[in-house]
Structure formats: structure tokens, C-alpha cells
Amino acid sequence: MKALIADDHAVMRRGIRQILEEPPLSFHVDEASSASETMKAVRDNTYEIVLLDITFPDGSGLDILTHIRTRKPHTRVLLFSMHP
């Protein structure tokens, strides 16, 4: 299975990647550190799941979610945030 971790914090991406790559999960994991990288990755690939931060310096995770729902409706998305 293929996953995309989209977060502007490298520590978060690294920790989530470590969990997803361990058996029994063994995902193939791509990473994106900005809204623009996330949009390009989603446009150019097919993911079973996108783990998506809600806030990026260059855009909104909610806008990315709308993009994914419109263009790749079967992709599962898990939003996460540090905001209450």
C-alpha cells in the first residue's frame, strides 16, 4: 500500500514514516513538506491514504482536502493538527 505524509515538520514526517514502514503495515511512504508539494504528489500518484496536516506556510490542508475529494475521491485522508 502507498501512503503520503504531508506535514511541514520533518520530525512529524519521520515519526509517522517509521510507524507506517514497520511490519505488519509495510507501507510505501512518500513525503511532502508544503502545500504545493502535497498537491503535486497527489496529482502525480495514487495513494491509499494521505496523512495531512491542516496548516502549511504556503497553503491550507483544507484546500488540499477539497482537491483530493474532487480529483481522487477514493483516497482516504486523515487530517491532523496541533490546533485545538
C-alpha positions as CSV (number, residue, x, y, z in Angstrom):
1,M,0.0,0.0,0.0
2,K,1.1,3.5,-0.7
3,A,0.8,6.5,1.7
4,L,1.6,10.2,1.6
5,I,2.7,12.0,4.7
6,A,2.1,15.8,4.2
7,D,3.4,17.9,7.1
8,D,5.8,20.9,7.2
9,H,7.6,19.4,10.2
10,A,10.3,16.9,9.4
11,V,10.2,15.3,12.9
12,M,6.4,14.5,12.4
13,R,7.0,13.1,9.0
14,R,9.9,10.9,10.2
15,G,8.0,9.5,13.2
16,I,4.9,8.7,11.1
17,R,7.1,7.2,8.4
18,Q,8.8,4.9,10.9
19,I,5.4,3.6,12.1
20,L,4.0,3.0,8.6
21,E,7.0,1.3,7.3
22,E,7.2,-1.3,10.1
23,P,5.6,-4.7,9.6
24,P,2.8,-5.7,9.5
25,L,1.9,-2.3,7.8
26,S,4.9,-2.0,5.5
27,F,3.5,0.9,3.5
28,H,5.5,2.5,0.7
29,V,5.7,6.1,2.0
30,D,6.1,9.4,0.2
31,E,6.6,12.7,1.9
32,A,5.6,16.3,1.2
33,S,6.7,19.3,3.3
34,S,4.5,22.0,1.7
35,A,1.0,22.5,0.3
36,S,2.5,22.8,-3.2
37,E,4.5,19.5,-2.8
38,T,1.4,17.8,-1.5
39,M,-0.8,18.9,-4.4
40,K,1.9,17.7,-6.9
41,A,2.3,14.4,-5.2
42,V,-1.5,13.8,-5.1
43,R,-1.8,14.8,-8.8
44,D,1.1,12.6,-9.9
45,N,0.4,9.5,-7.7
46,T,-2.3,7.2,-6.4
47,Y,-2.3,6.8,-2.6
48,E,-4.5,4.6,-0.4
49,I,-4.1,7.1,2.4
50,V,-2.9,10.7,2.8
51,L,-1.9,11.8,6.3
52,L,-2.5,15.5,6.0
53,D,-1.5,18.4,8.3
54,I,-4.1,21.2,8.3
55,T,-1.7,24.1,8.2
56,F,1.2,24.8,5.9
57,P,3.2,28.0,5.4
58,D,2.1,28.1,1.8
59,G,-1.5,26.9,2.0
60,S,-4.3,25.2,3.8
61,G,-4.7,21.5,4.3
62,L,-8.5,22.0,4.0
63,D,-8.0,23.3,0.4
64,I,-5.8,20.2,-0.3
65,L,-8.6,18.0,1.1
66,T,-11.1,19.6,-1.3
67,H,-8.7,19.0,-4.1
68,I,-8.3,15.3,-3.1
69,R,-12.0,14.8,-2.7
70,T,-12.7,16.2,-6.1
71,R,-9.9,14.5,-8.1
72,K,-9.2,11.3,-6.2
73,P,-12.4,10.5,-4.3
74,H,-11.4,7.0,-3.3
75,T,-8.2,8.2,-1.4
76,R,-8.6,8.1,2.3
77,V,-7.4,11.2,4.2
78,L,-6.5,11.5,7.8
79,L,-6.3,15.2,8.9
80,F,-4.2,16.1,11.9
81,S,-3.3,19.4,13.6
82,M,-1.7,21.0,16.6
83,H,-4.6,23.4,16.7
84,P,-7.4,22.8,19.3
